[in-house]
């Protein structure tokens, strides 16, 4: 069985003058534009026989464009019987409420007990576009962040959901608790995020980083702490944690971006993905789900409220 599929086109007048990534997304109807961009970045595209990694190249009539698309490989993760809190499921996707402390997919040091291991036992199979160790995973949340994830069971659903994430049309709202008070009730953090040059384990607000936008709304103020709502406009790694830390308002329980010594037993950062909304990629129907935070989150909130009395 071949390990890849090849698409070859001669550009006609209809597609001349358009960016190459857009043209390929129109001609390769079963491949999403975001995935096509990743393939271009990886050197899987040729223009007139030469490898090109430029997504923004504008094509002219008569040019020959080719794209090599790797075939999906079978999943290498092992199914495990793990209880899951599934809010919705059909033949193409499911929505799950991930518990705090669970890793999303297998990686070095976490080869079992992950969400993917449990999903494979539940579903039998998942989309494999994201590789053998991350089947079905369209987006992730951190190990110690609880909350909602949409998981792709079919490749068609995966491509459609990935396109929505790429276009920032997915609704994602988090609840969190940070150190100190916030002076405004609502504000927006628009600050680029990239690798922290002083600590490779962290991200940071850095010049030249990828644009990141987080909308913050205060929910409740306590002595020395604030509960807030964060709505993601973009989805960078550790985005909320990084943005709050750059405002000198790190999340309670976050030892990576906040102080090493933390009050209360929070079992990691106080952050919960409580609202998830998207358009079903096959039916076209908008769907929105909510899930309350875990008990440990509510217990800490009660302790903080007690400080106000």
WOQUIUR-V145955 format. One record per residue. N is the residue number from 0. RES is the residue in one small letter. PHI is phi in whole degrees, -180 to 180 (999 if undefined). OMEGA is omega in whole degrees, -180 to 180 (999 if undefined). D_LAST is the distance of its C-alpha to the last C-alpha in Angstrom with 1 decimal. Layout:
n->N res->RES phi->PHI omega->OMEGA d_last->D_LAST
n->N res->RES phi->PHI omega->OMEGA d_last->D_LAST
This chain:
n->0 res->x phi->999 omega->-180 d_last->68.9
n->1 res->x phi->-66 omega->-177 d_last->68.2
n->2 res->x phi->-89 omega->-180 d_last->65.0
n->3 res->x phi->-152 omega->178 d_last->64.6
n->4 res->x phi->-122 omega->-176 d_last->65.7
n->5 res->x phi->-109 omega->175 d_last->67.4
n->6 res->x phi->-114 omega->178 d_last->67.2
n->7 res->x phi->-130 omega->-177 d_last->69.9
n->8 res->x phi->-140 omega->167 d_last->70.4
n->9 res->x phi->-106 omega->-173 d_last->72.8
n->10 res->x phi->-72 omega->179 d_last->70.9
n->11 res->x phi->-99 omega->-178 d_last->72.5
n->12 res->x phi->-62 omega->-179 d_last->72.3
n->13 res->x phi->-61 omega->-176 d_last->69.4
n->14 res->x phi->-102 omega->178 d_last->67.1
n->15 res->x phi->-66 omega->180 d_last->68.5
n->16 res->x phi->89 omega->179 d_last->66.2
n->17 res->x phi->-103 omega->175 d_last->63.1
n->18 res->x phi->-65 omega->-175 d_last->60.8
n->19 res->x phi->-65 omega->-180 d_last->61.9
n->20 res->x phi->-67 omega->178 d_last->58.5
n->21 res->x phi->-69 omega->-180 d_last->58.6
n->22 res->x phi->-61 omega->-179 d_last->62.2
n->23 res->x phi->-65 omega->178 d_last->61.6
n->24 res->x phi->-68 omega->177 d_last->58.6
n->25 res->x phi->-76 omega->-176 d_last->61.0
n->26 res->x phi->-83 omega->178 d_last->63.9
n->27 res->x phi->-100 omega->-170 d_last->62.0
n->28 res->x phi->-64 omega->-177 d_last->60.3
n->29 res->x phi->-95 omega->179 d_last->58.9
n->30 res->x phi->-124 omega->-177 d_last->57.1
n->31 res->x phi->-72 omega->-180 d_last->54.0
n->32 res->x phi->-64 omega->-180 d_last->54.0
n->33 res->x phi->-64 omega->179 d_last->51.2
n->34 res->x phi->-71 omega->176 d_last->53.1
n->35 res->x phi->-59 omega->179 d_last->56.3
n->36 res->x phi->-62 omega->177 d_last->54.6
n->37 res->x phi->-64 omega->179 d_last->53.6
n->38 res->x phi->-66 omega->177 d_last->57.2
n->39 res->x phi->-62 omega->179 d_last->58.6
n->40 res->x phi->-58 omega->-177 d_last->56.4
n->41 res->x phi->-87 omega->178 d_last->57.8
n->42 res->x phi->84 omega->-178 d_last->61.4
n->43 res->x phi->-92 omega->-179 d_last->62.2
n->44 res->x phi->-114 omega->172 d_last->63.8
n->45 res->x phi->-123 omega->174 d_last->67.3
n->46 res->x phi->-126 omega->-175 d_last->68.8
n->47 res->x phi->54 omega->174 d_last->72.6
n->48 res->x phi->87 omega->-179 d_last->72.6
n->49 res->x phi->-108 omega->178 d_last->70.4
n->50 res->x phi->-63 omega->178 d_last->66.8
n->51 res->x phi->-133 omega->177 d_last->64.3
n->52 res->x phi->-114 omega->-179 d_last->60.5
n->53 res->x phi->-95 omega->178 d_last->60.0
n->54 res->x phi->-69 omega->-169 d_last->58.0
n->55 res->x phi->-93 omega->179 d_last->58.7
n->56 res->x phi->-58 omega->178 d_last->62.5
n->57 res->x phi->-93 omega->-173 d_last->64.2
n->58 res->x phi->-88 omega->175 d_last->67.1
n->59 res->x phi->-121 omega->-179 d_last->70.6
n->60 res->x phi->-61 omega->178 d_last->73.0
n->61 res->x phi->96 omega->178 d_last->75.0
n->62 res->x phi->-70 omega->177 d_last->72.6
n->63 res->x phi->-101 omega->-178 d_last->72.1
n->64 res->x phi->-122 omega->178 d_last->68.6
n->65 res->x phi->-128 omega->179 d_last->67.7
n->66 res->x phi->-136 omega->176 d_last->64.5
n->67 res->x phi->-102 omega->-178 d_last->64.1
n->68 res->x phi->-111 omega->179 d_last->61.4
n->69 res->x phi->-61 omega->175 d_last->60.7
n->70 res->x phi->-74 omega->179 d_last->60.8
n->71 res->x phi->-63 omega->177 d_last->57.7
n->72 res->x phi->-99 omega->178 d_last->57.9
n->73 res->x phi->-63 omega->-177 d_last->57.0
n->74 res->x phi->-69 omega->179 d_last->53.5
n->75 res->x phi->-100 omega->179 d_last->53.3
n->76 res->x phi->-75 omega->-176 d_last->50.0
n->77 res->x phi->-100 omega->177 d_last->50.2
n->78 res->x phi->-63 omega->177 d_last->48.8
n->79 res->x phi->-137 omega->-180 d_last->46.2
n->80 res->x phi->-79 omega->-178 d_last->44.8
n->81 res->x phi->-120 omega->178 d_last->41.1
n->82 res->x phi->-61 omega->-179 d_last->38.8
n->83 res->x phi->-128 omega->177 d_last->37.8
n->84 res->x phi->-98 omega->-176 d_last->35.5
n->85 res->x phi->-98 omega->-178 d_last->38.0
n->86 res->x phi->-89 omega->-178 d_last->37.0
n->87 res->x phi->-155 omega->176 d_last->40.4
n->88 res->x phi->-157 omega->168 d_last->43.9
n->89 res->x phi->-138 omega->-174 d_last->47.4
n->90 res->x phi->-73 omega->-175 d_last->50.6
n->91 res->x phi->-108 omega->-176 d_last->49.5
n->92 res->x phi->-158 omega->172 d_last->45.8
n->93 res->x phi->-147 omega->177 d_last->42.6
n->94 res->x phi->-118 omega->-175 d_last->38.9
n->95 res->x phi->-127 omega->176 d_last->36.8
n->96 res->x phi->-97 omega->-176 d_last->33.1
n->97 res->x phi->-75 omega->179 d_last->33.3
n->98 res->x phi->-76 omega->174 d_last->30.9
n->99 res->x phi->-62 omega->178 d_last->29.0
n->100 res->x phi->93 omega->-180 d_last->31.4
n->101 res->x phi->-99 omega->174 d_last->34.6
n->102 res->x phi->-77 omega->-176 d_last->37.2
n->103 res->x phi->-73 omega->-177 d_last->38.8
n->104 res->x phi->-139 omega->-179 d_last->42.5
n->105 res->x phi->-62 omega->175 d_last->44.6
n->106 res->x phi->-158 omega->-180 d_last->45.1
n->107 res->x phi->-55 omega->-179 d_last->46.0
n->108 res->x phi->90 omega->179 d_last->43.8
n->109 res->x phi->-140 omega->-176 d_last->42.6
n->110 res->x phi->-91 omega->180 d_last->45.7
n->111 res->x phi->-142 omega->179 d_last->44.3
n->112 res->x phi->75 omega->-178 d_last->41.2
n->113 res->x phi->-89 omega->177 d_last->40.6
n->114 res->x phi->-60 omega->180 d_last->39.9
n->115 res->x phi->-60 omega->177 d_last->43.6
n->116 res->x phi->-58 omega->179 d_last->44.8
n->117 res->x phi->-68 omega->180 d_last->43.0
n->118 res->x phi->-65 omega->179 d_last->44.2
n->119 res->x phi->-65 omega->177 d_last->47.8
n->120 res->x phi->-69 omega->-179 d_last->47.7
n->121 res->x phi->-76 omega->-172 d_last->46.3
n->122 res->x phi->-96 omega->-174 d_last->48.5
n->123 res->x phi->92 omega->178 d_last->51.5
n->124 res->x phi->-152 omega->180 d_last->51.9
n->125 res->x phi->-139 omega->173 d_last->50.0
n->126 res->x phi->-57 omega->-179 d_last->51.0
n->127 res->x phi->-116 omega->-180 d_last->52.4
n->128 res->x phi->-61 omega->-176 d_last->52.4
n->129 res->x phi->-87 omega->174 d_last->49.8
n->130 res->x phi->104 omega->-172 d_last->51.9
n->131 res->x phi->-72 omega->-178 d_last->52.4
n->132 res->x phi->-101 omega->-178 d_last->49.1
n->133 res->x phi->-129 omega->-178 d_last->46.9
n->134 res->x phi->-64 omega->176 d_last->48.4
n->135 res->x phi->80 omega->-173 d_last->46.6
n->136 res->x phi->-83 omega->179 d_last->43.9
n->137 res->x phi->-94 omega->177 d_last->43.6
n->138 res->x phi->-149 omega->-176 d_last->40.3
n->139 res->x phi->-131 omega->165 d_last->37.9
n->140 res->x phi->-128 omega->-174 d_last->34.3
n->141 res->x phi->-65 omega->-180 d_last->33.3
n->142 res->x phi->-51 omega->-175 d_last->33.2
n->143 res->x phi->-93 omega->170 d_last->29.4
n->144 res->x phi->-98 omega->178 d_last->28.7
n->145 res->x phi->-97 omega->171 d_last->28.7
n->146 res->x phi->130 omega->-165 d_last->30.0
n->147 res->x phi->-86 omega->174 d_last->33.1
n->148 res->x phi->-134 omega->169 d_last->36.6
n->149 res->x phi->-100 omega->-176 d_last->39.8
n->150 res->x phi->-122 omega->-178 d_last->42.8
n->151 res->x phi->-90 omega->175 d_last->46.4
n->152 res->x phi->-93 omega->179 d_last->48.9
n->153 res->x phi->-114 omega->178 d_last->51.9
n->154 res->x phi->-65 omega->179 d_last->53.1
n->155 res->x phi->-63 omega->177 d_last->53.4
n->156 res->x phi->-65 omega->-179 d_last->49.7
n->157 res->x phi->-61 omega->-179 d_last->48.9
n->158 res->x phi->-63 omega->-179 d_last->50.9
n->159 res->x phi->-66 omega->179 d_last->49.4
n->160 res->x phi->-68 omega->178 d_last->45.8
n->161 res->x phi->-59 omega->178 d_last->46.6
n->162 res->x phi->-63 omega->179 d_last->48.0
n->163 res->x phi->-66 omega->176 d_last->44.9
n->164 res->x phi->-64 omega->179 d_last->42.8
n->165 res->x phi->-63 omega->-180 d_last->45.4
n->166 res->x phi->-87 omega->-180 d_last->45.1
n->167 res->x phi->60 omega->180 d_last->41.3
n->168 res->x phi->-99 omega->177 d_last->41.4
n->169 res->x phi->-80 omega->176 d_last->39.0
n->170 res->x phi->-90 omega->179 d_last->35.6
n->171 res->x phi->-135 omega->-179 d_last->32.9
n->172 res->x phi->-125 omega->-177 d_last->29.2
n->173 res->x phi->-115 omega->168 d_last->26.6
n->174 res->x phi->-109 omega->-180 d_last->22.8
n->175 res->x phi->-152 omega->176 d_last->21.4
n->176 res->x phi->-128 omega->-180 d_last->18.6
n->177 res->x phi->-120 omega->173 d_last->19.4
n->178 res->x phi->-71 omega->171 d_last->18.5
n->179 res->x phi->73 omega->-177 d_last->17.3
n->180 res->x phi->-95 omega->173 d_last->16.9
n->181 res->x phi->-103 omega->-173 d_last->19.7
n->182 res->x phi->-71 omega->180 d_last->21.1
n->183 res->x phi->-105 omega->177 d_last->22.8
n->184 res->x phi->-76 omega->180 d_last->21.8
n->185 res->x phi->-142 omega->174 d_last->25.1
n->186 res->x phi->-163 omega->-179 d_last->27.8
n->187 res->x phi->-122 omega->174 d_last->30.6
n->188 res->x phi->-102 omega->178 d_last->31.6
n->189 res->x phi->-121 omega->-174 d_last->35.4
n->190 res->x phi->-145 omega->-175 d_last->36.4
n->191 res->x phi->-69 omega->-177 d_last->39.2
n->192 res->x phi->-118 omega->176 d_last->38.6
n->193 res->x phi->-151 omega->-180 d_last->41.1
n->194 res->x phi->-65 omega->177 d_last->41.5
n->195 res->x phi->-70 omega->-176 d_last->39.8
n->196 res->x phi->-66 omega->-178 d_last->42.8
n->197 res->x phi->-100 omega->-178 d_last->41.2
n->198 res->x phi->-156 omega->-174 d_last->39.9
n->199 res->x phi->-67 omega->179 d_last->41.8
n->200 res->x phi->-82 omega->-174 d_last->39.0
n->201 res->x phi->-118 omega->166 d_last->36.8
n->202 res->x phi->-104 omega->-178 d_last->37.2
n->203 res->x phi->-157 omega->170 d_last->36.3
n->204 res->x phi->-77 omega->-175 d_last->36.7
n->205 res->x phi->-137 omega->174 d_last->40.3
n->206 res->x phi->-60 omega->-180 d_last->43.2
n->207 res->x phi->83 omega->177 d_last->45.5
n->208 res->x phi->-72 omega->178 d_last->42.9
n->209 res->x phi->-77 omega->-178 d_last->42.7
n->210 res->x phi->-60 omega->-180 d_last->40.9
n->211 res->x phi->-139 omega->-177 d_last->37.4
n->212 res->x phi->-130 omega->178 d_last->35.1
n->213 res->x phi->-128 omega->178 d_last->31.5
n->214 res->x phi->-102 omega->-174 d_last->29.6
n->215 res->x phi->-113 omega->175 d_last->25.9
n->216 res->x phi->-136 omega->-180 d_last->23.4
n->217 res->x phi->-72 omega->175 d_last->19.6
n->218 res->x phi->-103 omega->-176 d_last->17.7
n->219 res->x phi->-156 omega->179 d_last->14.0
n->220 res->x phi->-109 omega->178 d_last->12.4
n->221 res->x phi->-125 omega->175 d_last->9.8
n->222 res->x phi->-72 omega->177 d_last->9.8
n->223 res->x phi->86 omega->-178 d_last->13.4
n->224 res->x phi->-146 omega->178 d_last->14.2
n->225 res->x phi->-142 omega->168 d_last->15.4
n->226 res->x phi->-93 omega->-176 d_last->16.7
n->227 res->x phi->-138 omega->172 d_last->20.0
n->228 res->x phi->-111 omega->179 d_last->23.2
n->229 res->x phi->-123 omega->176 d_last->26.5
n->230 res->x phi->-108 omega->-178 d_last->29.9
n->231 res->x phi->-84 omega->170 d_last->32.9
n->232 res->x phi->-92 omega->173 d_last->36.0
n->233 res->x phi->-120 omega->-176 d_last->37.7
n->234 res->x phi->-137 omega->179 d_last->37.3
n->235 res->x phi->-81 omega->179 d_last->37.8
n->236 res->x phi->-60 omega->179 d_last->37.0
n->237 res->x phi->60 omega->-170 d_last->33.4
n->238 res->x phi->-56 omega->-178 d_last->33.0
n->239 res->x phi->-65 omega->-179 d_last->29.3
n->240 res->x phi->-62 omega->180 d_last->28.7
n->241 res->x phi->-68 omega->-178 d_last->31.3
n->242 res->x phi->-64 omega->179 d_last->30.2
n->243 res->x phi->-69 omega->179 d_last->26.5
n->244 res->x phi->-66 omega->-179 d_last->27.8
n->245 res->x phi->-69 omega->175 d_last->30.2
n->246 res->x phi->-92 omega->-175 d_last->27.4
n->247 res->x phi->60 omega->178 d_last->25.8
n->248 res->x phi->-132 omega->-177 d_last->23.0
n->249 res->x phi->-62 omega->-180 d_last->24.1
n->250 res->x phi->-71 omega->173 d_last->22.7
n->251 res->x phi->-61 omega->180 d_last->20.3
n->252 res->x phi->90 omega->-177 d_last->22.7
n->253 res->x phi->-92 omega->-178 d_last->25.8
n->254 res->x phi->-81 omega->178 d_last->27.9
n->255 res->x phi->-79 omega->-178 d_last->30.9
n->256 res->x phi->-109 omega->180 d_last->29.4
n->257 res->x phi->-121 omega->-178 d_last->26.4
n->258 res->x phi->-67 omega->180 d_last->25.9
n->259 res->x phi->-67 omega->178 d_last->27.7
n->260 res->x phi->-94 omega->-175 d_last->24.8
n->261 res->x phi->-119 omega->174 d_last->21.9
n->262 res->x phi->-77 omega->177 d_last->18.5
n->263 res->x phi->68 omega->178 d_last->17.8
n->264 res->x phi->-99 omega->-175 d_last->20.8
n->265 res->x phi->-90 omega->-177 d_last->21.2
n->266 res->x phi->59 omega->-179 d_last->25.0
n->267 res->x phi->105 omega->-175 d_last->25.9
n->268 res->x phi->-62 omega->177 d_last->24.6
n->269 res->x phi->-82 omega->-178 d_last->21.9
n->270 res->x phi->-151 omega->-176 d_last->24.4
n->271 res->x phi->-139 omega->177 d_last->25.7
n->272 res->x phi->-85 omega->-169 d_last->28.7
n->273 res->x phi->-97 omega->-179 d_last->27.7
n->274 res->x phi->-133 omega->178 d_last->30.4
n->275 res->x phi->-139 omega->179 d_last->34.1
n->276 res->x phi->-131 omega->-179 d_last->36.8
n->277 res->x phi->-160 omega->175 d_last->40.5
n->278 res->x phi->-94 omega->180 d_last->44.0
n->279 res->x phi->-58 omega->-173 d_last->45.9
n->280 res->x phi->-68 omega->179 d_last->48.7
n->281 res->x phi->-102 omega->-177 d_last->51.3
n->282 res->x phi->-87 omega->-177 d_last->50.5
n->283 res->x phi->80 omega->-178 d_last->49.1
n->284 res->x phi->-88 omega->176 d_last->46.2
n->285 res->x phi->-74 omega->-178 d_last->42.7
n->286 res->x phi->-131 omega->178 d_last->40.2
n->287 res->x phi->-138 omega->-176 d_last->36.4
n->288 res->x phi->-129 omega->176 d_last->34.1
n->289 res->x phi->-132 omega->177 d_last->30.4
n->290 res->x phi->-148 omega->179 d_last->28.6
n->291 res->x phi->-72 omega->-180 d_last->24.9
n->292 res->x phi->-68 omega->-178 d_last->23.4
n->293 res->x phi->-72 omega->-177 d_last->23.9
n->294 res->x phi->-58 omega->-177 d_last->21.8
n->295 res->x phi->-62 omega->178 d_last->20.8
n->296 res->x phi->-64 omega->-179 d_last->19.4
n->297 res->x phi->-67 omega->179 d_last->17.3
n->298 res->x phi->-63 omega->179 d_last->16.1
n->299 res->x phi->-67 omega->176 d_last->15.0
n->300 res->x phi->-58 omega->179 d_last->13.2
n->301 res->x phi->-64 omega->177 d_last->11.2
n->302 res->x phi->-67 omega->178 d_last->10.5
n->303 res->x phi->-68 omega->177 d_last->9.5
n->304 res->x phi->-64 omega->179 d_last->7.1
n->305 res->x phi->-63 omega->178 d_last->5.5
n->306 res->x phi->-68 omega->-178 d_last->5.6
n->307 res->x phi->-79 omega->-176 d_last->3.8
n->308 res->x phi->-87 omega->999 d_last->0.0
